[in-house]
Amino acid sequence: MIRRIAVVRILAALLAALLAALLAAAPLTCAAAPFSARLGGERIVLDTLAGFTDTTELASPRLQQLGEALTSASNRILLFALTDADLRRFRNGDPMDEKQRFLLAATPRALERERVTTEQFAGMVELSLRELGAPPAGDIFKYLENQPPAKSSLLAELERTSTVFSVLQGTRLLSPPPKFLEKEKPPQYVLSTTTMLLLRGKALQLTVFTSFDAPQDLDWLKAITERWTAELQRLNQR
């Protein structure tokens, strides 16, 4: 009987520990509910994708600085999301994964209270194209190898409609000097998509980032950009 009671107590303790772990992980693993951001007299519905968590409500100076470094100072950040795994690492004080991936949604401060027409949006797209230049032909790895470090380069135009304009960009990062007698590290690359989106008469800029080590990273980036854009359009249907 004593042995049976001991086994029961052990099982109860294990179940309690498992339940506590599940409850602790719940805020990070459960899908966040969509939320709205007021832009002038309009409310825009925003949401992340599965596997990502918005960090803007954490009020973390480090994460705020990271988000601000990824977009223009003329933009107001509406959403900055890390992967669920990276957010857990951040909360535990651990370094983020080398495969860093971010989602960021922002709006131009100058247009925040203005209603943007499709004609004005088309003008913004044309201006962006002139600033970006022409995309290269051929292998993007080889192209980025010959670009100056930290320079963002246009790689491809992904989509252009009356309400969506999306491009692929890449950057060769500054590699740290190798330590004494260590093998020289290969160049590091970052890919990103920038999507201008017209929603309910408001101009949004969506940016998705990933490190670039293999073709699968490019496939992931294109797929998630298309899915996020479509999801925000669905959420903001009138």
C-alpha positions as CSV (number, residue, x, y, z in Angstrom):
1,M,0.0,0.0,0.0
2,I,2.8,2.4,0.9
3,R,4.5,1.6,-2.3
4,R,1.3,2.2,-4.3
5,I,0.8,5.6,-2.5
6,A,4.4,6.6,-3.3
7,V,3.9,5.7,-7.0
8,V,0.6,7.7,-7.1
9,R,2.3,10.7,-5.5
10,I,5.2,10.5,-8.0
11,L,2.8,10.4,-11.0
12,A,0.8,13.3,-9.5
13,A,4.0,15.3,-9.1
14,L,5.0,14.6,-12.7
15,L,1.6,15.6,-14.1
16,A,1.7,18.8,-12.1
17,A,5.2,19.6,-13.4
18,L,4.0,18.9,-17.0
19,L,1.0,21.1,-16.6
20,A,3.1,23.9,-15.2
21,A,5.5,23.6,-18.2
22,L,2.6,23.7,-20.6
23,L,1.1,26.8,-19.0
24,A,4.4,28.5,-19.0
25,A,4.9,27.8,-22.7
26,A,1.4,28.7,-23.7
27,P,1.9,32.5,-24.3
28,L,4.7,31.6,-26.7
29,T,3.2,28.7,-28.6
30,C,-0.5,29.7,-28.9
31,A,-1.4,31.8,-31.9
32,A,-1.8,35.5,-31.0
33,A,-5.1,37.1,-31.8
34,P,-5.2,39.8,-34.5
35,F,-5.1,43.3,-33.3
36,S,-5.9,46.7,-34.8
37,A,-3.7,49.8,-35.2
38,R,-5.3,53.2,-35.6
39,L,-4.0,55.2,-38.6
40,G,-5.7,58.5,-38.7
41,G,-9.4,57.8,-38.8
42,E,-8.9,54.2,-40.0
43,R,-8.2,51.0,-38.1
44,I,-5.9,48.4,-39.8
45,V,-6.1,44.8,-38.6
46,L,-2.6,43.2,-38.1
47,D,-1.5,39.8,-37.2
48,T,1.7,37.6,-37.3
49,L,1.9,34.2,-38.9
50,A,2.1,30.9,-37.1
51,G,5.6,30.4,-35.5
52,F,6.1,34.2,-34.9
53,T,5.2,36.4,-31.9
54,D,4.8,40.2,-32.0
55,T,7.2,41.9,-29.5
56,T,6.0,45.5,-29.5
57,E,4.0,45.0,-26.2
58,L,7.1,43.8,-24.4
59,A,8.5,47.3,-24.1
60,S,12.1,45.9,-24.4
61,P,14.6,48.6,-25.4
62,R,16.8,46.0,-27.0
63,L,14.1,44.7,-29.3
64,Q,12.9,48.2,-30.0
65,Q,16.4,49.2,-31.1
66,L,16.6,46.1,-33.3
67,G,13.3,46.8,-35.0
68,E,14.2,50.4,-35.6
69,A,17.5,49.4,-37.2
70,L,15.6,47.3,-39.7
71,T,13.4,50.1,-41.1
72,S,13.6,53.8,-42.0
73,A,13.5,56.4,-39.3
74,S,10.6,57.9,-41.2
75,N,8.4,54.9,-40.6
76,R,6.4,54.1,-37.5
77,I,6.7,50.4,-36.5
78,L,3.3,48.7,-36.0
79,L,4.5,45.2,-35.5
80,F,7.9,43.6,-35.0
81,A,7.9,39.8,-34.6
82,L,10.5,37.2,-33.7
83,T,10.2,33.5,-34.1
84,D,8.7,31.8,-31.1
85,A,12.0,30.0,-30.5
86,D,14.0,33.2,-30.7
87,L,11.6,34.9,-28.2
88,R,12.1,32.1,-25.8
89,R,15.9,32.5,-26.1
90,F,15.6,36.2,-25.6
91,R,13.5,35.8,-22.5
92,N,16.1,33.3,-21.1
93,G,19.0,35.6,-21.9
94,D,20.3,33.3,-24.6
95,P,21.7,34.4,-28.0
96,M,19.2,34.1,-30.9
97,D,19.5,31.5,-33.5
98,E,22.0,32.0,-36.3
99,K,19.1,31.6,-38.7
100,Q,17.6,34.9,-37.7
101,R,14.2,35.6,-39.1
102,F,12.0,38.6,-38.5
103,L,8.7,40.1,-39.5
104,L,8.1,43.9,-39.5
105,A,5.1,46.0,-40.4
106,A,5.4,49.8,-40.5
107,T,3.7,52.8,-42.0
108,P,5.2,56.1,-43.3
109,R,4.7,58.7,-40.6
110,A,4.1,61.4,-43.2
111,L,1.1,59.5,-44.6
112,E,-0.2,58.1,-41.3
113,R,-3.2,60.4,-41.2
114,E,-3.6,60.7,-45.0
115,R,-5.8,58.7,-47.2
116,V,-3.8,57.2,-50.1
117,T,-5.5,56.6,-53.4
118,T,-4.5,53.9,-55.9
119,E,-3.1,56.7,-58.2
120,Q,-0.9,58.0,-55.3
121,F,0.1,54.4,-54.5
122,A,1.2,53.9,-58.1
123,G,3.3,57.0,-57.9
124,M,5.0,55.7,-54.8
125,V,5.8,52.5,-56.6
126,E,7.3,54.3,-59.5
127,L,9.4,56.4,-57.2
128,S,10.7,53.3,-55.4
129,L,11.6,51.6,-58.7
130,R,13.7,54.6,-59.8
131,E,15.5,54.5,-56.4
132,L,16.1,50.8,-56.5
133,G,17.4,50.5,-60.0
134,A,17.2,47.3,-62.2
135,P,17.5,43.8,-60.7
136,P,20.5,41.7,-61.8
137,A,20.4,38.6,-64.0
138,G,22.0,35.3,-63.0
139,D,23.0,33.7,-59.7
140,I,22.2,36.0,-56.8
141,F,24.9,34.5,-54.6
142,K,27.6,35.5,-57.1
143,Y,26.0,38.9,-57.5
144,L,26.0,39.6,-53.8
145,E,29.6,38.4,-53.5
146,N,30.7,41.4,-55.6
147,Q,28.6,44.0,-53.8
148,P,30.0,46.3,-51.1
149,P,29.4,45.0,-47.5
150,A,26.2,46.3,-45.8
151,K,24.8,47.5,-49.2
152,S,21.2,46.5,-49.8
153,S,20.8,45.4,-53.4
154,L,17.6,44.8,-55.4
155,L,17.5,41.2,-56.6
156,A,14.0,40.8,-58.1
157,E,10.6,42.2,-58.4
158,L,8.1,39.7,-56.9
159,E,4.6,41.2,-57.4
160,R,3.0,44.4,-58.7
161,T,-0.7,45.1,-58.7
162,S,-2.8,48.2,-58.0
163,T,-2.5,47.6,-54.2
164,V,0.7,45.5,-53.8
165,F,4.3,46.1,-54.8
166,S,6.9,43.6,-53.5
167,V,10.6,43.2,-54.1
168,L,13.4,40.9,-53.1
169,Q,16.6,42.5,-51.7
170,G,19.9,41.1,-50.4
171,T,22.9,42.2,-48.4
172,R,26.4,40.9,-47.9
173,L,27.3,41.4,-44.2
174,L,30.6,42.6,-42.8
175,S,32.4,39.4,-41.8
176,P,34.4,39.7,-38.5
177,P,38.1,39.2,-38.9
178,P,39.2,35.6,-38.2
179,K,41.0,34.8,-35.0
180,F,44.6,33.8,-35.1
181,L,45.2,30.6,-37.0
182,E,41.4,30.1,-37.5
183,K,40.0,29.3,-40.9
184,E,38.6,32.4,-42.6
185,K,34.8,32.6,-42.2
186,P,32.8,32.6,-45.4
187,P,30.7,35.7,-46.3
188,Q,27.3,36.0,-44.6
189,Y,24.2,37.1,-46.4
190,V,20.8,38.4,-45.5
191,L,17.7,38.3,-47.8
192,S,14.6,40.4,-47.3
193,T,11.4,41.2,-49.0
194,T,9.9,44.7,-48.8
195,T,6.2,44.9,-49.7
196,M,4.3,48.1,-50.1
197,L,0.6,47.4,-49.4
198,L,-2.4,49.6,-49.8
199,L,-5.1,48.6,-47.2
200,R,-8.2,50.6,-46.5
201,G,-6.6,53.7,-48.0
202,K,-3.5,53.4,-45.9
203,A,0.1,52.7,-47.0
204,L,1.8,49.9,-45.1
205,Q,5.3,48.5,-45.5
206,L,5.9,44.8,-44.7
207,T,9.4,43.5,-44.4
208,V,10.5,39.9,-43.9
209,F,14.2,39.0,-43.1
210,T,16.1,35.8,-43.2
211,S,19.8,34.8,-43.3
212,F,20.7,33.3,-46.6
213,D,22.7,30.1,-46.6
214,A,20.8,27.8,-49.1
215,P,18.2,28.0,-51.8
216,Q,15.6,26.8,-49.3
217,D,16.0,30.2,-47.4
218,L,14.9,32.0,-50.6
219,D,11.9,29.7,-51.1
220,W,10.9,30.2,-47.5
221,L,11.1,34.0,-47.8
222,K,9.0,34.2,-50.9
223,A,6.4,31.8,-49.6
224,I,6.0,33.6,-46.2
225,T,5.9,37.0,-47.9
226,E,3.1,35.9,-50.1
227,R,1.2,34.3,-47.3
228,W,1.5,37.2,-44.9
229,T,0.4,39.7,-47.6
230,A,-2.6,37.6,-48.4
231,E,-3.5,37.2,-44.7
232,L,-3.5,40.9,-44.0
233,Q,-5.6,41.6,-47.1
234,R,-8.1,39.0,-45.9
235,L,-8.2,40.5,-42.4
236,N,-8.9,44.0,-43.8
237,Q,-11.6,43.1,-46.3
238,R,-14.6,45.4,-45.9
